[in-house]
Amino acid sequence: MPDTARGLRHVEHVMGTVFSFDIRDEPTTAIHQALAEALRHLHQVDAIFSTYRPDSHISRLDRGEIRLQDCPPEVHEVLSLCARAAHDSDGWFSNVPAGSLDPSGLVKGWATEAVSQLLYEAGAHHTCVNGGGDLQLRGQAAPGTPWRIGITHPLRPGELATAITAPHDLAIATSGTAERGSHILNPHLGTPATTFASLTLIGPRLTMTDTYATAAFARGSGARNWIEALDGYEALAVLPDGKEWRTSGFSRYGA
């Protein structure tokens, strides 16, 4: 594995956010090709799933212009994962949070994990793929040095709530109000979830880590017990008054 200066980095504006790629392996031809394929994949995902594009498959499906069997297989995969997340979270995750079909709460994490896997299969085993603030980490930042990720404090601009050290492959997802205001809805009431200022979830893979973070944020006061019961997940929550709580195993990763 090369030193940091010999890695490969790229930033792509897609899906209404910013994706960044930090690859710490020797940038071989195969890795360059995989990165190009990853970028094509992200733009394809946007074309299929964007709720802001009236011609996307998900928009047309929501309007009843096409059927599920008329959609690319990715739509069936995503909706199946959404159904799993809804079941696992007792309905606190929903792909119809405001009454319209919107699987955005799962798609970004799913797409980020997918392109991380593309890079891994091409030989990039030490990577950080950041999809709009949600990360899939693999390998190490440098030989013998784990990835270390700062989590922004939602109430204190310029400060960190914690720094997470990744001793192995890890996913990190944060749901909160700092960037977009109160945009996560309580799916049972259709009103904004306001229990937390932010909730950061650590898990093995980003698809479900991101989705469960959304569900936990929406769940509110019951989130801590629910996360404690999930195998392989830990969380840090910051409340609107600045108080915090951490799940029992969070100290393995953050201060």
DOKOLKE-597737 format. One record per residue (C-alpha): residue in three letters; x negated, y, z. Coordinates in steps of 0.02 Angstrom, whole numbers. Layout:
<atoms>
['ALA'; [X; Y; Z]]
...
</atoms>
This chain:
<atoms>
['MET'; [0; 0; 0]]
['PRO'; [-70; 170; -47]]
['ASP'; [-92; 321; 63]]
['THR'; [43; 456; 63]]
['ALA'; [-40; 560; -74]]
['ARG'; [-31; 417; -198]]
['GLY'; [154; 383; -177]]
['LEU'; [298; 439; -284]]
['ARG'; [433; 566; -242]]
['HIS'; [587; 626; -332]]
['VAL'; [739; 735; -293]]
['GLU'; [902; 716; -388]]
['HIS'; [1059; 822; -376]]
['VAL'; [1204; 703; -403]]
['MET'; [1370; 652; -322]]
['GLY'; [1390; 828; -254]]
['THR'; [1237; 812; -143]]
['VAL'; [1049; 786; -149]]
['PHE'; [964; 617; -159]]
['SER'; [779; 607; -119]]
['PHE'; [660; 463; -149]]
['ASP'; [499; 444; -50]]
['ILE'; [402; 292; -113]]
['ARG'; [240; 252; -23]]
['ASP'; [186; 107; -136]]
['GLU'; [69; 118; -284]]
['PRO'; [182; 192; -420]]
['THR'; [172; 52; -549]]
['THR'; [260; 53; -716]]
['ALA'; [392; -63; -642]]
['ILE'; [424; 58; -499]]
['HIS'; [437; 207; -618]]
['GLN'; [562; 108; -722]]
['ALA'; [661; 59; -567]]
['LEU'; [670; 240; -512]]
['ALA'; [737; 290; -682]]
['GLU'; [865; 150; -671]]
['ALA'; [912; 207; -494]]
['LEU'; [947; 383; -558]]
['ARG'; [1054; 317; -701]]
['HIS'; [1149; 211; -575]]
['LEU'; [1186; 360; -463]]
['HIS'; [1255; 461; -608]]
['GLN'; [1360; 312; -662]]
['VAL'; [1429; 296; -485]]
['ASP'; [1475; 480; -489]]
['ALA'; [1565; 458; -655]]
['ILE'; [1665; 312; -583]]
['PHE'; [1704; 372; -407]]
['SER'; [1703; 562; -402]]
['THR'; [1868; 628; -335]]
['TYR'; [1821; 798; -409]]
['ARG'; [1817; 732; -587]]
['PRO'; [1990; 706; -660]]
['ASP'; [1920; 583; -787]]
['SER'; [1837; 469; -658]]
['HIS'; [1906; 294; -640]]
['ILE'; [1952; 324; -457]]
['SER'; [2049; 484; -501]]
['ARG'; [2141; 398; -643]]
['LEU'; [2177; 246; -533]]
['ASP'; [2247; 361; -398]]
['ARG'; [2362; 445; -524]]
['GLY'; [2423; 276; -587]]
['GLU'; [2354; 301; -762]]
['ILE'; [2253; 140; -754]]
['ARG'; [2260; -20; -652]]
['LEU'; [2124; -97; -545]]
['GLN'; [2090; -227; -679]]
['ASP'; [2056; -85; -801]]
['CYS'; [1915; -19; -692]]
['PRO'; [1730; -67; -689]]
['PRO'; [1688; -208; -567]]
['GLU'; [1607; -80; -450]]
['VAL'; [1781; -14; -407]]
['HIS'; [1841; -185; -350]]
['GLU'; [1681; -207; -248]]
['VAL'; [1698; -39; -162]]
['LEU'; [1882; -60; -123]]
['SER'; [1847; -233; -52]]
['LEU'; [1712; -159; 60]]
['CYS'; [1833; -22; 112]]
['ALA'; [1960; -155; 161]]
['ARG'; [1826; -242; 265]]
['ALA'; [1779; -79; 350]]
['ALA'; [1961; -39; 387]]
['HIS'; [1983; -211; 465]]
['ASP'; [1821; -202; 567]]
['SER'; [1865; -28; 633]]
['ASP'; [2048; -63; 676]]
['GLY'; [2101; 59; 541]]
['TRP'; [1988; 202; 596]]
['PHE'; [1906; 196; 426]]
['SER'; [2024; 228; 280]]
['ASN'; [2002; 251; 93]]
['VAL'; [2164; 351; 90]]
['PRO'; [2125; 473; 233]]
['ALA'; [2234; 614; 165]]
['GLY'; [2358; 507; 70]]
['SER'; [2258; 498; -92]]
['LEU'; [2135; 364; -144]]
['ASP'; [1964; 424; -86]]
['PRO'; [1828; 295; -47]]
['SER'; [1695; 432; -31]]
['GLY'; [1664; 384; 150]]
['LEU'; [1588; 222; 89]]
['VAL'; [1524; 259; -86]]
['LYS'; [1374; 368; -42]]
['GLY'; [1299; 244; 80]]
['TRP'; [1337; 99; -38]]
['ALA'; [1252; 188; -184]]
['THR'; [1101; 235; -78]]
['GLU'; [1078; 56; -18]]
['ALA'; [1097; -8; -197]]
['VAL'; [960; 102; -269]]
['SER'; [847; 60; -121]]
['GLN'; [870; -122; -168]]
['LEU'; [829; -85; -350]]
['LEU'; [664; -9; -297]]
['TYR'; [626; -153; -179]]
['GLU'; [652; -282; -315]]
['ALA'; [530; -185; -426]]
['GLY'; [395; -195; -293]]
['ALA'; [426; -35; -194]]
['HIS'; [429; -108; -19]]
['HIS'; [389; 51; 80]]
['THR'; [524; 178; 39]]
['CYS'; [641; 306; 112]]
['VAL'; [795; 340; 7]]
['ASN'; [896; 487; 74]]
['GLY'; [1072; 508; 8]]
['GLY'; [1137; 674; 71]]
['GLY'; [1062; 649; 244]]
['ASP'; [1097; 463; 261]]
['LEU'; [944; 353; 244]]
['GLN'; [893; 178; 197]]
['LEU'; [716; 144; 260]]
['ARG'; [605; 0; 208]]
['GLY'; [431; -50; 262]]
['GLN'; [316; 83; 334]]
['ALA'; [272; 264; 302]]
['ALA'; [87; 216; 300]]
['PRO'; [-11; 61; 349]]
['GLY'; [24; 32; 533]]
['THR'; [136; 186; 543]]
['PRO'; [325; 166; 553]]
['TRP'; [445; 289; 476]]
['ARG'; [494; 427; 599]]
['ILE'; [650; 527; 560]]
['GLY'; [708; 687; 646]]
['ILE'; [894; 705; 678]]
['THR'; [952; 886; 671]]
['HIS'; [1046; 950; 822]]
['PRO'; [1222; 1001; 766]]
['LEU'; [1236; 1146; 889]]
['ARG'; [1058; 1213; 893]]
['PRO'; [995; 1263; 720]]
['GLY'; [812; 1222; 696]]
['GLU'; [808; 1097; 839]]
['LEU'; [811; 908; 839]]
['ALA'; [933; 803; 939]]
['THR'; [809; 660; 933]]
['ALA'; [678; 576; 824]]
['ILE'; [708; 397; 769]]
['THR'; [565; 276; 745]]
['ALA'; [598; 130; 627]]
['PRO'; [498; -23; 682]]
['HIS'; [577; -122; 538]]
['ASP'; [695; -94; 391]]
['LEU'; [832; 21; 454]]
['ALA'; [980; 127; 400]]
['ILE'; [1025; 293; 481]]
['ALA'; [1189; 385; 453]]
['THR'; [1254; 543; 535]]
['SER'; [1433; 605; 532]]
['GLY'; [1463; 780; 594]]
['THR'; [1531; 955; 574]]
['ALA'; [1369; 1056; 553]]
['GLU'; [1360; 1048; 362]]
['ARG'; [1541; 1037; 305]]
['GLY'; [1646; 1085; 456]]
['SER'; [1786; 971; 518]]
['HIS'; [1803; 863; 362]]
['ILE'; [1825; 691; 441]]
['LEU'; [2008; 651; 471]]
['ASN'; [2092; 544; 602]]
['PRO'; [2173; 422; 480]]
['HIS'; [2316; 383; 599]]
['LEU'; [2367; 566; 618]]
['GLY'; [2296; 649; 462]]
['THR'; [2215; 785; 570]]
['PRO'; [2030; 830; 587]]
['ALA'; [1930; 726; 711]]
['THR'; [1857; 843; 842]]
['THR'; [1787; 734; 983]]
['PHE'; [1607; 746; 920]]
['ALA'; [1493; 879; 848]]
['SER'; [1392; 737; 773]]
['LEU'; [1372; 550; 785]]
['THR'; [1216; 462; 721]]
['LEU'; [1225; 275; 693]]
['ILE'; [1077; 157; 667]]
['GLY'; [1104; -10; 582]]
['PRO'; [1024; -135; 464]]
['ARG'; [1097; -80; 296]]
['LEU'; [1171; 87; 246]]
['THR'; [1337; 36; 167]]
['MET'; [1416; -16; 330]]
['THR'; [1309; 96; 441]]
['ASP'; [1375; 250; 349]]
['THR'; [1552; 183; 348]]
['TYR'; [1551; 135; 532]]
['ALA'; [1480; 307; 576]]
['THR'; [1631; 386; 491]]
['ALA'; [1749; 267; 581]]
['ALA'; [1668; 299; 750]]
['PHE'; [1677; 487; 725]]
['ALA'; [1861; 473; 682]]
['ARG'; [1895; 356; 829]]
['GLY'; [1833; 483; 955]]
['SER'; [1840; 433; 1138]]
['GLY'; [1842; 247; 1103]]
['ALA'; [1690; 252; 991]]
['ARG'; [1558; 209; 1120]]
['ASN'; [1636; 45; 1176]]
['TRP'; [1673; -3; 996]]
['ILE'; [1492; 25; 941]]
['GLU'; [1425; -68; 1094]]
['ALA'; [1525; -218; 1034]]
['LEU'; [1452; -210; 857]]
['ASP'; [1303; -325; 833]]
['GLY'; [1148; -233; 771]]
['TYR'; [1209; -53; 786]]
['GLU'; [1161; 89; 904]]
['ALA'; [1220; 269; 915]]
['LEU'; [1185; 443; 979]]
['ALA'; [1334; 561; 998]]
['VAL'; [1330; 748; 1029]]
['LEU'; [1490; 825; 1095]]
['PRO'; [1552; 1001; 1055]]
['ASP'; [1499; 1060; 1229]]
['GLY'; [1321; 1000; 1200]]
['LYS'; [1333; 844; 1309]]
['GLU'; [1265; 683; 1236]]
['TRP'; [1280; 496; 1255]]
['ARG'; [1179; 351; 1185]]
['THR'; [1224; 168; 1171]]
['SER'; [1130; 48; 1282]]
['GLY'; [1002; -6; 1151]]
['PHE'; [970; 163; 1070]]
['SER'; [808; 188; 1167]]
['ARG'; [725; 57; 1057]]
['TYR'; [728; 184; 916]]
['GLY'; [744; 360; 989]]
['ALA'; [700; 459; 1144]]
</atoms>
